[in-house]
Amino acid sequence: MTDTFTIATDRVSPRRWCRVRIHPTVEDLQAAAHRLRPDTRRAHWDGCFGCFHPSTYWQHDETGEIRYGRNGFAGTLRLAEGHVTSEIVAHELVHAALQIYRMNVTTEVRLGRQCASREESLAYIYGELYASFEEAYHRRSA
């Protein structure tokens, strides 16, 4: 059975959240990823132990800008039981943080050459997501 919980950025405004699915096996994760993205070849998911599917709830408004859904949903993070390692989680959360950065800051991610406000925004988003993930993941096991 797939375990599902949510993680969120509660201090970053506007608040964004991600669904996390811990699949019982790597094969279950890969099958679910392929079902969500049937445009990819099944072999695309070979060797995949985690992935992030960004939200598709967006639209262009009358000015041509991208607007995301009002509920703040950023996407789904998929992991496989037995492969929930710091390296895999951190990697996938960077993708989630970038999606939220696109939603909150700018759709064109260009962080620049120095640690400036844009890079700080991304770092705060990532930090919140990682802390939220750890809390929710360990709470589900308790």
C-alpha positions in Angstrom: 0.0 0.0 0.0 1.3 3.4 -0.9 1.8 5.8 2.0 0.8 9.4 1.3 1.4 12.6 3.3 2.0 16.3 2.6 4.8 18.7 3.1 4.6 22.5 2.9 6.3 25.8 3.0 4.6 27.6 5.9 6.9 30.6 6.2 7.4 31.2 2.5 4.5 33.3 1.0 2.3 32.3 -0.6 2.2 28.9 1.1 2.9 26.0 -1.2 2.5 22.3 -0.6 3.5 18.9 -2.2 2.0 15.5 -2.0 4.5 12.8 -1.0 3.9 9.2 -2.0 6.1 6.4 -0.6 5.5 3.4 -2.8 6.0 -0.1 -1.4 8.5 -1.1 -4.2 10.6 0.5 -6.9 8.4 -1.2 -9.5 5.3 0.4 -8.0 6.9 3.8 -8.1 8.0 3.4 -11.7 4.5 2.2 -12.7 2.9 5.1 -11.0 5.3 7.6 -12.6 4.6 6.1 -16.0 0.9 6.2 -15.5 1.1 10.0 -14.7 3.5 10.5 -17.7 2.3 8.0 -20.4 4.1 10.1 -23.0 7.4 8.7 -21.7 8.7 5.2 -22.6 8.4 2.7 -19.8 12.2 2.3 -20.0 12.5 6.0 -19.1 11.8 5.0 -15.5 14.3 2.2 -15.2 16.7 2.9 -12.4 14.4 5.5 -10.9 14.2 5.4 -7.1 12.5 8.8 -6.7 11.0 11.5 -8.9 9.1 14.8 -8.6 6.1 15.5 -10.9 5.4 19.3 -10.9 1.8 20.5 -10.7 0.1 21.1 -14.0 -2.5 23.3 -12.4 -1.5 26.6 -14.1 -2.9 28.8 -16.8 -2.0 31.9 -18.7 -3.9 35.0 -17.6 -5.0 37.9 -19.7 -1.5 39.4 -19.6 0.1 36.3 -20.8 1.7 35.5 -17.4 1.5 32.1 -15.8 -0.8 31.7 -12.8 -0.9 28.7 -10.6 -3.9 27.1 -8.8 -5.1 28.9 -5.7 -4.7 26.0 -3.4 -0.9 26.1 -3.6 -0.3 22.6 -4.9 3.2 22.3 -6.3 3.4 18.7 -7.3 4.0 15.1 -6.2 7.2 13.6 -4.8 7.5 9.9 -5.3 9.9 7.7 -3.4 10.3 3.9 -3.0 10.3 2.2 0.4 13.8 1.1 1.2 15.3 3.9 -0.9 14.3 6.9 1.2 17.9 8.1 1.6 19.1 11.6 2.3 20.7 11.8 -1.2 17.5 10.8 -3.1 15.2 12.9 -0.9 17.5 16.0 -1.1 17.7 15.6 -4.9 13.9 15.4 -5.4 13.3 18.2 -3.0 15.5 20.5 -5.1 13.1 19.8 -8.0 10.2 20.6 -5.7 11.9 23.8 -4.4 12.5 24.9 -8.0 8.9 24.4 -8.9 7.8 26.5 -5.9 10.4 29.1 -6.8 8.9 29.2 -10.3 5.4 29.6 -8.7 6.4 32.3 -6.2 9.3 34.2 -7.8 9.7 33.8 -11.5 9.0 31.1 -14.1 12.5 31.7 -15.6 14.9 30.3 -13.0 18.2 32.3 -13.2 20.0 32.5 -9.9 22.9 34.5 -11.0 26.6 34.3 -10.2 26.5 35.3 -6.5 24.5 34.4 -3.5 21.8 37.1 -3.7 18.1 37.4 -2.9 17.0 34.9 -5.6 19.4 32.2 -4.3 18.4 32.9 -0.7 14.7 32.5 -1.7 15.4 29.1 -3.2 17.5 28.0 -0.2 14.7 29.0 2.2 12.1 27.1 0.1 14.3 24.0 0.0 15.1 24.2 3.7 11.4 24.4 4.6 10.5 21.5 2.3 13.3 19.3 3.8 12.3 20.1 7.3 8.6 19.5 6.5 9.5 16.2 4.8 11.5 14.9 7.7 8.8 15.8 10.3 6.0 14.2 8.2 8.1 11.1 7.2 9.1 10.3 10.8 5.6 11.1 12.2 4.1 8.5 9.8 6.5 5.8 11.3 5.7 6.6 14.9 
